[in-house]
Amino acid sequence: MSDLPQIFGENNIIFIPTESSGTVPQILGNGTVSFTPTESYGTVCPKGWDFHQGRCFFLSKSELSWNKSMNFCKEKGSTLAIVNTPEKLKFLQDITGAEKYFIGLLYQPVEKKWRWINNAEFNNMYVDISRFSGILAASRD
């Protein structure tokens, strides 16, 4: 598996790197860091971050493997994003553009199925794995 940027999601803080040499950025979420409101959004997101449905998202330039991305998120009190609504999927697609990013989806070889990092079963309701090229990426380690 090539390194790709990442998408982090469960926390209130989210980071995302950009693709430039075979790796992909990240989106983080579910943090508890305090920030002052930004002028552009009037939210509690730091400057340069995007706000969506109570969460802050940041596109990071760091390029890491899926596992390193997951560990990076944990160090920040976050996780890779769980795309559980069509609105979140559209938002993430809008801010990532044509870049590829990791999300919190992992293939379980014993079960032969995909699961979200929160152990919820992937039902393909909001994310079509066949459409990941250029939009989002998952890990099949």
C-alpha positions as CSV (number, residue, x, y, z in Angstrom):
1,M,0.0,0.0,0.0
2,S,1.4,3.4,-0.9
3,D,1.4,6.2,1.7
4,L,-1.6,8.5,1.3
5,P,-2.7,11.7,3.1
6,Q,-5.4,11.2,5.8
7,I,-8.8,12.4,6.9
8,F,-9.4,12.5,10.7
9,G,-12.9,13.0,12.0
10,E,-14.3,12.0,15.4
11,N,-13.0,15.0,17.3
12,N,-13.5,18.7,17.1
13,I,-10.0,19.3,15.6
14,I,-9.2,17.9,12.1
15,F,-5.9,18.0,10.1
16,I,-5.3,17.0,6.5
17,P,-2.0,16.8,4.4
18,T,-1.8,17.1,0.7
19,E,-0.5,14.6,-1.9
20,S,2.7,15.3,-3.7
21,S,4.8,12.2,-3.8
22,G,2.7,9.1,-3.5
23,T,1.3,9.8,0.0
24,V,-2.0,11.3,1.1
25,P,-3.1,14.0,3.6
26,Q,-5.3,13.7,6.7
27,I,-8.5,15.1,8.3
28,L,-8.7,14.9,12.1
29,G,-11.6,15.4,14.5
30,N,-13.0,15.2,18.1
31,G,-10.4,17.3,19.9
32,T,-10.7,19.3,23.1
33,V,-8.2,22.1,22.3
34,S,-9.4,25.7,23.0
35,F,-9.2,28.2,20.2
36,T,-10.4,31.7,19.7
37,P,-13.1,32.4,17.0
38,T,-11.9,33.1,13.5
39,E,-13.0,36.2,11.7
40,S,-14.1,34.4,8.6
41,Y,-16.3,31.8,10.2
42,G,-17.2,33.3,13.6
43,T,-16.4,29.8,15.0
44,V,-14.0,28.4,17.5
45,C,-11.8,27.0,14.8
46,P,-8.2,28.3,14.5
47,K,-7.4,30.5,11.5
48,G,-6.9,28.5,8.3
49,W,-9.3,25.7,9.4
50,D,-12.7,24.8,8.0
51,F,-15.7,24.5,10.2
52,H,-18.5,21.9,9.5
53,Q,-21.3,20.8,11.8
54,G,-19.5,21.6,15.0
55,R,-16.0,20.4,13.9
56,C,-12.9,22.1,12.7
57,F,-11.0,20.6,9.7
58,F,-7.5,21.5,8.6
59,L,-5.7,20.4,5.5
60,S,-2.1,19.4,6.5
61,K,0.9,19.2,4.3
62,S,2.2,16.1,6.2
63,E,2.3,12.9,4.3
64,L,2.1,9.7,6.3
65,S,1.0,6.1,6.0
66,W,-2.5,5.1,7.2
67,N,-1.1,3.7,10.4
68,K,1.1,6.7,11.1
69,S,-1.8,9.0,10.3
70,M,-3.9,7.1,12.8
71,N,-1.2,7.4,15.4
72,F,-0.8,11.1,14.6
73,C,-4.5,11.6,15.2
74,K,-4.4,9.8,18.5
75,E,-1.5,12.0,19.7
76,K,-3.7,15.0,18.9
77,G,-6.8,13.5,20.7
78,S,-8.4,12.8,17.3
79,T,-9.1,10.0,14.9
80,L,-9.4,9.5,11.2
81,A,-12.7,10.6,9.9
82,I,-15.8,8.4,9.9
83,V,-17.9,9.4,7.0
84,N,-21.4,8.6,8.3
85,T,-23.6,11.2,6.6
86,P,-23.9,12.4,3.0
87,E,-23.4,16.0,4.3
88,K,-20.0,15.1,5.8
89,L,-19.0,13.2,2.7
90,K,-19.8,16.2,0.4
91,F,-18.0,18.6,2.8
92,L,-14.9,16.4,2.8
93,Q,-15.0,16.0,-1.0
94,D,-15.4,19.8,-1.4
95,I,-12.4,20.7,0.8
96,T,-10.1,18.0,-0.5
97,G,-10.8,18.5,-4.2
98,A,-9.0,16.0,-6.3
99,E,-6.5,15.1,-3.6
100,K,-6.6,11.6,-2.0
101,Y,-7.0,11.3,1.8
102,F,-7.2,8.6,4.4
103,I,-10.4,8.1,6.3
104,G,-11.1,5.9,9.3
105,L,-12.1,2.8,7.3
106,L,-10.1,-0.4,7.6
107,Y,-10.4,-3.8,5.9
108,Q,-10.8,-6.7,8.3
109,P,-9.3,-9.8,6.5
110,V,-10.7,-12.4,8.9
111,E,-14.2,-11.1,8.5
112,K,-13.6,-10.1,4.8
113,K,-15.3,-6.8,5.3
114,W,-14.6,-3.2,5.9
115,R,-15.2,-1.6,9.3
116,W,-14.9,2.0,10.6
117,I,-12.3,2.6,13.2
118,N,-15.0,2.9,15.8
119,N,-15.8,-0.8,14.9
120,A,-19.1,0.1,13.2
121,E,-19.7,-2.1,10.2
122,F,-19.3,-0.3,6.9
123,N,-22.6,-0.5,4.9
124,N,-21.5,1.5,1.9
125,M,-24.5,3.8,2.5
126,Y,-22.5,7.1,2.3
127,V,-19.1,6.1,0.9
128,D,-18.8,4.1,-2.3
129,I,-15.4,2.4,-2.2
130,S,-15.3,2.1,-6.0
131,R,-15.4,5.9,-6.2
132,F,-12.4,6.5,-3.9
133,S,-10.0,7.3,-6.7
134,G,-8.9,10.9,-6.3
135,I,-11.3,11.6,-3.4
136,L,-10.8,9.5,-0.4
137,A,-8.7,6.5,0.5
138,A,-9.0,3.7,3.1
139,S,-6.5,1.2,4.4
140,R,-6.4,-2.4,3.6
141,D,-3.4,-3.4,5.6
